[in-house]
Amino acid sequence: LSTIDPARPSQPGAVIVAIDEPSFAEIGQQWPWPRDLHARLVAALRAAGAKVIGIDLIFADPSTPEADDALVAAMGPDVVLAAEETVIETPQARQTIVVAPFPELEATAASTGIASVVLDGDGTLRQMPRYPDAFSARLLAAAGEPVPPTPPGALAQFFGPPRTYPTVSYYQALDPETFLPDGFFRDKSVVVGFSLQHAVKAGTAAADVFETPFTPQSGQLTAGAEVQATMLDNLRQRLFVMPLPAWATLVAIAVACLAGAALVRRDTTWKTAWAVIATAVVAAAASWALLRFGRMWLSPGLPILALVGVTAARGSLDFAEERRLRRTISEAFGHYLAPAMVARLASDPSALRLGGERRTLSILFCDVRGFTRFSEAL
């Protein structure tokens, strides 16, 4: 339901600078690229008027002194660096490992945010970051905007399949005056990270890509840089969704059971089936409206299942009772009435009424003259 006409910001809140295949071809170097190249990118984006620059890459270990010094020198309060948090659960302990930028880089004026995300049991990314110092929150703070608190369990609103956000290649951002329109980065939040030119197909191995609610439609995974931009807009526009508590689901199930009982309070027919379908559609539409306009999530699955269960149970009972009644009628009248009459009574038990029926009849008596004498001679 979250993919049907989702609430969207008036304009994308970030621009993606993609480390993609065209960039590898233009730069002509294998990964990892030298860090002074990233320093050049930061300088180019800053000169182009970028408001905040988020680098969704983890510079955990030092490289060459010259390249590291260049990157350190390029840092400033308008830069957000990525860190990663991993939790390892064992029977003996719960260990949290944080991979952060190397000390000299972390000591600069740039801020550091946790870029890790939390996946649901089916491997799909739906949840907002649970860290108070999340990468998206740090981006918002670096832009000088208030960071709203994210309630526990909040769900992210995704806005479309991969490449929904405006995306340019890394090599283009290195020289925006040559490759991009004038003022393209002015007053924009920029997220730098891996984003393949051709979005990765679901089911293939790749780094920093995630399944989102749009993956079943597009069959593609979303790059981590675009995920961070999505989380940024969820915070900035307060578009994240709060799931309703368990008691609300129980109330919805109870209402669905009552609705099902009302539909079958007399008997079940084909009209009942259409009424159940219509009620289920209304329940799904109400859930979508609550999600779209109220930013609250109540799954219609369990209530609809309860509705179908109640009506199906009553329908099964009615069917079994009808079969029992037909069998009883066939056994009771099979020896006394013609088979056609027994079949009629079995199909319409209401015809069995004490006292018989009153009808206006026209009766014809006819005879063949001399038939008795004629038949005796045979």
N, C-alpha and C positions, 0 to 999 in steps of 0.2 A: 504493500500500500504506500510505503514511503517514496516509491519511484513514480507514482501517478501525480503529475502536476505538483512537484515538491515546491515548498517555499524557497525562494531564491533571493539573494541580495540584489539590490538595484543594479549593482555592477560588481564584477569580480573584485575581491579584496586583495588580490596578489597576482603577480606575474611570475611565471615559472621560467627559469633559465635552465634549460635541459642539457645535461651531459648525455648526448645521444650520438648515434652513428655518424651523422654529418659533421659533428664536432670532432670526433676521432679522425675522420677523413681529412678535415681541414687543418687540424693541429698537427697531425702526423706523428703522434707519440703514443706509446702504450701507457696503460694505467698502472700505477698512479702517476698522474701528471705532477711536474715539479710545483712546489708550493708558491714559488714566486709568480707562477702563472695565475694562481688564485688571487695573489696580491694585486696583480694587474687588473683582474676582473673586478675586485672590490673598488679599486681606484676608478675604473671606467664607469661603474654603476653610480658611484658617489658623484662623479663629475656630471653624469647624465641626470642627476636630480633625484635619485632613489631616496625614499624617506627612511627605509630600514632594509637591511640586507640579511637574510637568513641563509646560512650555509648548512645544508642538511648532509654534511660529511663529517666524519669523526677523525680528527687529526690526533690520534692517540700517542703515536711514537714520533720522536724527532726524526728528521731526514737530514739533508745537508745543512750545515750552519748558515750558509748564505741564503738558501731558499727559506729556511725557518725565520731568519731575521727579517726578510722582506715581508713575510706573512704577518709577523708580529707587528711590524711597523705600520702595516695597512689597517690594523684593527682600530676600533673606536666604539663609542657608545651606540652607534647606529648599526652595529654588526651583532648578530646572534649566532653562536656556534652550537653544534649539536653534540649531545652526549647520549649515552645509552645505558639503560638499567636492566639488568637481568637477574631474575630470582630463581635460585636453584633450591628445590625442595627435596630433602632427604628424610628418612625416618629419624635421623638424629638431630637435624637442625634445618633452619631456613636461612639460606645464605643469599645476600643481596650484593651483586657486583655492579659497580658503576664504572663505565669506560668513558673518561672525559678527555678533553684536549690536553696535550702535554703541558707541563707546569708553566713554562714561559709564555705560552699562548693564553692559558687560562688566567694568567696574572694581568693581562691587558684590560683595557676598559670595556672590551666586548663582554656581553653576558652569555651564559651557557644555559641551554634548555634541554630537558630530556625528550628525545625524539621517539622513544619507544611507544608502542601502541599495544592495546589489549585486544586479543581476538576472542570471539565466541567459540563455543565448542565445535561448531561446524567449520571453523577456520575463516569465518567472515568478519570483517571489521565493521562494527556497529557502535562501539562505545567511545565516548569522549575520553581523552587522556585523564588518568586518575592522579597525575602528579601536579602539585601546586606550581612547580617550576617547569611545566611542560614547554616544549619548543614553541608551540603556537602562543601560549601565554606570554612568553618572553618577547616574542615578536610584537605583540600588542603593546606591551609595556615599553619596548624600545621606540615604538611609534608615538609615545606620549599619550596613549589612550587608556582609559580605565579597563582593568581586567575583572570581569564579573566572576564571582565564585561559581564553580561547576559542581552542582549537587552530585553526590554519589549515585552511580548507576545511570547518569545521563547518557542519552543516545545521540550520536551525531546525525545531522541531516546532510545527506549527500545530494549533490545538485545535478549529477549527470554521469555519463560514462567517462572513460579516460579522455584526456585532452579537452575537458569542458573549460578549463581555465586557459587564458591566453598564454601561449608557450613560444619561446624563442630558443634557438640553439645557443650553446655556450660561446661558440666562436663569433656569433653575431653580437652578443653582449660585450665581448671584448672590444669591439669597434662599432658602437651603436650609430655613430655619425655616418658610417658607410652603409650599414645594412638595415637600419631601422628608421622609422619616421622620426622627425624631430619631436622631442619631448615625450618619447615613448615611455621612459621610466620616471618622468617627473612626478614627485609626490606619491610614488607607488611603493608598496611593500613587495619585495622581490625574494623569492625562494629559489635557491640554487641546489640542484640535486640530480640524481639519475632519473631520466625519463626517456625511455626508448622511443625512437621516432615512430616505429610501428608497435602499438601497444601489445604487450605480451599476452599470449593466449592463455586462458585458464587451463590448468593441468600441466603446464610446462614449468621447468625449474628456472627461477630467476631471483635476483636479489632485490630487496627493497620494493617489492610490489605486493599488492594486497587485493583480496576479494572484497567487494563492497556489495551493497544491495542491488547495484546495477549490473553486476557480473552475470547473473542468469540471463539478462536481456542481451548484453553485448558480447558475452563470452570472453571478455578481456579483463585483465587485472589493472589496477590503478597504481601509478608510481607513488613512492613515498613522498616526494616533493609536493605532488598535487594533494595528497592526503593532508599534509601539514597546512597547505593553503585552505583546504576545506575546514579544518579545525579552527583556523584563524577566523574565517567568516562566521562559523558557528558561535565563537566567543563574541566577536565584534557586534554581530546582529542579534545575538541571543536566540539563535535558531535551533539550538539543541532541544531534544525532546525528552520529557520525563515520563518513564513508565508509571502507570498508576499502581497503587499498592495491591497486594493479593486480595484484600477484602473487596475491592471494586470488581475484580474478576469473579469472585464468588457471587456477588450481587447480580452481575450480568448473567451468570449461569442460572441463577434462580429465576430471574425474569424470563430467560429463554425457556426454561422448563414450564413456567406458567403459561407462556404464549403457546407452547406446543400442546399443553393440556387443553387450552381454550379452543385450539383448532380441531381437536379430535374429541371434543366433549360428547358428541352424538355418535358419529360414525366416521369412517375413512373412505374417501372416494378419490377419483382422479383429481377432482377439484381441490381436495386436501393437499395433494402433492404440489400442485401449482401454488397454493397458499404458503406452503413451507418454503418453496423456492423464493417466492416474493419476500417473505419475512427474512430469509437469510441474506438476500440482496440488501434489504434495508439495514440489517445489522452491520454488514460490511461497509455500506455507505456512511453509517453513523460513526463507525470506527475511523474511517478515513477523514471525515469532517473534524472529528476531535483531534486527530493528528495534524491535519493541515492548518486549522485555525486556532486550536487550543494548545498546540505544542505538547499534547499528552498522548500517550500510547496505551491503548487497551486492545489486546489481540482479539479479533472476532472469532478465532478458531474454536476455542472451547465453548463459548455460548452457542455457536451454530451447531457444533457437535451435540450439545445437550438438546437443542431443539429437534434435530434430526433423530436423536436417540429416543426421545419421548414419543414422537409421532410414529417412528418405525415400530416401537414396542406396541403401541395401541393398534397400529395397522396389522401387526403379526397376530395379536390376540383376536382381532376381528376376522382375519382370514381363517385362523384355526377354528373359531366358533362357527363360521359359515360352513366350513368343510364338515364339522361334526354334525351340524343340523341337517345338511344334505344327506349324510350317511344314515342318520336316524330316520329321515323321511323315506329313503329308499328301502330300508329294512322293514319299516312299519307297513308300507302300502304296496310293496312289490308283489305280494301274493294276491292282492284284491283288485288292483287297478291295472289298466293297460300301461305298458312301458312309457308311452308318450305322455300319459297323464302323470305318471310318477316323475318323469323328467321335468315336466312343467312345475309340479309342486316343489321339486328340489331346487329349481332355479328361482322360484318365487314363493318362499315359505309363507308369505302374507296371505296367500290364497287359502291357507288352512284356517278357517274360521268356523266355530261352532254355530249350529243353526242353519247351515247352508246359505244359499243365495236366493233372492227373489229376482226373477227375470220375466220379461214379456217375450213369449215364444210363439211362433207360428208352426203348427204341427200338421203334417200331411200323412193321412192314412190312405194306402192304396192296396188294391187287390187285383188279381188276374182272374177273370171270370172262367169258371170250370177248371181251375187249377188243381183242386183236390181230386176230382175224377180223373183228370189227366195224369196226375202224379201216381195214383193208385194203379194205373194201367202200365206203368213203367216196370 
